[in-house]
Structure formats: structure tokens, C-alpha cells
Amino acid sequence: MENNIKNQTRILWDQCFSEEDKRFVDLYFEKRYTDQDNVFIEKDGKVVSALQLISYPFSYYEKTIGCAYLSGCCTDPEYRSQGLMNDVIIKSLNQAKNNGACFAALIPASESLFNYYEGTNFIPTFDYSKIKINKSQQSTANGQQLVSGCQIISLQDHKTTRLQEDGEIDFYQVYEYFNTKMRARNCCIQHDEYDFGVILKDLELFDNHLLVAKYGEDICGLAFCYLRNGEIYIKDVFAESAAIFGDLITASARLSESESVSINIILPSVPGQKTHKLGMARIIDAETMLRIYAMTHPKMKLELSIVDPILTHNNGTYYINNGVLDKKNSIGANVVDIEQLTQALFGYNIENLPEKLQAFNKQAAFMSLMLD
């Protein structure tokens, strides 16, 4: 029966995501899909609406909390406009709460879907900044010469746990560096070792590259490079210095033979720079997140009431005082909705929130390398 559900879900994907490369769908169902994560609705003896509810760790003020990532949301075209996906999402949120997740996140596939997901109280929470460099301009600036003294190694074959070109680096050493740099980010979705291997498999499958900067025996930078529609996208990058960062960009330019190719560097939101919407979030367990926030912000004093139309366990009045959170089930005067609380807890556009929520810290919540 479970294999039948998997097969039916794959058929549903082929219907709804016909533009996707079959190699990616094969990879997803081999490495990412699990029956336990598959939340679905059956009608007329077949799966007609489904999504994958994938668990990710999330770094939050030096703590690690659970994130439920909604992936591959789809409904059979013949069964749309019946509220099925809405039902699947609500089912997923309750399942995620039982799994210990504090919040849910997703990346809408199009601009119009941001409005759709607001129907289940998701709200924009994750942005990114983008630096765009023309290869010819970049070449003129540094002559395509490496200046940091590092060796840049391109991903060739991780299946033997080796990254090879001019040098050799152990896969686990690369992951350890990656994980250390990711963990240093506050409000960021993390990737465990298995997930990192899936990311590398996706890179390899489409002849993309992980560039590794190495100085002696030590790794000092990474750049995840994707070639799309004649342009280079660096979807995440880490470097120990500006010189190493520049060398990784120089090396990425060499991945394309075109002299006019653009290099697009995706970064966590940079203050003062234009930002672009990436993903949405929705609080699942308000009490746990507020308790962690209170513990890590002992000077905060705040009273607010929360109204959540779907996850009613979040409803109540919360008191934050000297690092301690108390909750009462009654609703007081200082009412905020769950969307406003979500943005406050992630520090998103704090200045646009009600005054009582502007006591929360402004942050740049980020997610990357999500196979979106």
C-alpha cells in the first residue's frame, strides 16, 4: 500500500510539475521522499493532493528548534478549487506540531502563490540580497587571477567521499566547515550530513559545482555554483576573507565559456541593500518560541494576546518578564495575529509591525540550498 502511495504521488508530481527535469524528480523521490513525510488526500482511489513535510533543524538565538518545511505542494488539476491543498496544509501543521516543530516554512513557486499561502496564515519571513556581477567586468577588475594564495577545488565526484581536481579534500571535512559556518548564522535553516549529501548529488546531477577554497590543509571558503539559463548563480557562499571571497567569484566565472555571462551571488539580507522575497513561515508552537525568546532576552518585558484561527493551542495571553514566560488561556487587550507574531519572532520588517511588537530584535532570517 505504501509503495502504491509513493507511486501515485510520483504520478501526481508528473502531472503538476511537468516542467521539472525528470532527473531531478528521480533524485527527489530516491533521496528526499519518505512515506512518513508524505501528507496527502485520496479521492476516487488515488492521491489527488499531497506535500512532503520535511524536518529541518533551525538555529534560533543559540538554540536549535524544529522547522517543518512544506515541499512539493500539488493538487491534481481535475480536483482543484475544492480546498484540498488547504486541508493538506492544515493536516501538515498539526502533524508538524506532534513532531515537535516550532514553525513551518515554504518557498512559493511563483509570486501569486504568496497570496495563496496567506490563506493558512503563512507570511513572508525569509528574504535575500543579490549581488550581480558581469563576468567581463569581474575579469577586468582582477585579471581572473587568484590573489588570496588559496587553492580552489571544484566538485568532481563526491560518491567516493572525495572532492577532486588539483587537490583532494575529504567530504566530511567539507561538511564540517559548512556546518560550522551555517551554525554561526542566527535564524537560519540548517542541513545535516545526509541532506548535505543530497545537495551535492543535485549539484553533480546537473554538472554544477561546489567550489572549495583551501589554504594548506585547511578549508577557508565554499561557493555553491549553479548554471541556469546562461547565468551563474552562487546560491550560498562562505569565505574567511574578502580576498578568498573574490577568488571564489573569479573561479565561478571560469565555469562558463561565455565572456558576457552574469554571476548572481545570493546572500542573507544585507542592511541598506535591496532585498527579494524568498520564503514564508508560520508559527506552529508559539509558547515554545516565545519561551526561548524570553530566555535569550532577559531584559524584555511584554504582554500580548495571540489569536490563531487554525492552531487554537496558540491562543492565549503571554507575559514575558525577566527571561520568564507565563501564559493564560484568556485573551486580553493587546491582541496580535499569528502572522504578526511570526514576523516579530523572526525579526522581519519589525518597523512595520504594531508598536508593541517593535521590541523584538530585527533579524535577517535565511534559508538556502533547499532544492527549490
Beta strands, then each sheet from edge to edge (+ up, - down):
strand 1: 38-43
strand 2: 46-60
strand 3: 63-75
strand 4: 103-106
strand 5: 123-134
strand 6: 151-154
strand 7: 162-164
strand 8: 168-170
strand 9: 188-189
strand 10: 209-215
strand 11: 218-228
strand 12: 231-239
strand 13: 262-267
strand 14: 275-283
strand 15: 301-307
strand 16: 316-321
strand 17: 324-328
strand 18: 335-337
sheet 1: 1+ 2- 3+ 4+ 14- 5+ 13- 12- 11+ 10- 6+
sheet 2: 1+ 2- 9+
sheet 3: 7+ 8-
sheet 4: 17+ 16- 15+ 18+
end
